[in-house]
Amino acid sequence: MYQYSSTGKQISIHTLTQALKRLGDLLQKENKRLELTCCGGIISLMYFHSRAMTQDVDAIFPANPANKQLLIKLIKQVGEEMGLAADEKSLWFNDSVSFFGLETTSNVIIFQHPFLVLKAASWEELLAHKVHASRHDKDIQDAVRLLKEIKGKEKEQIYEAVKKYAPFTPHVPEPLLRKRFEGVWNIAFKK
């Protein structure tokens, strides 16, 4: 069930965990195992435990049309059973990030069920999306957390990855992207 916050409907970690387990159970009944790459609030909620709630799960759905249709059908079923968004335009678990795409998958497991595994995109790619967006304090806080997870790389190497993985829309001029990155860097490392 959704809880309400100042930003609208949100899903708690408890509810999201139950929903993902149910989705995994339904995939098991179909004898279909899926491994998906995710980004967004689920990372903050289930990996960093830095948020109490998220709006939805953002993931790249399977390229195979039959697997994608099955997944959408089961997501809707779980949504209806649990009172989560179940209409096609605002599913509680969606692939709206496919518009931008995710180019990487890390070995960081966000959620694991024998038939459903959610892995994070690389920290660098997730950082690029947060630095690019910089919509509000949550994005900045998330970017700082992600930056601190990147080990063994120099500042310029990390910035080059941010440039590489920054979404193409809306367009953010490189000087502004650099300024945002520098701001995150300074917060993260107190410079």
Disulfide bonds with the S-S distance in Angstrom:
none
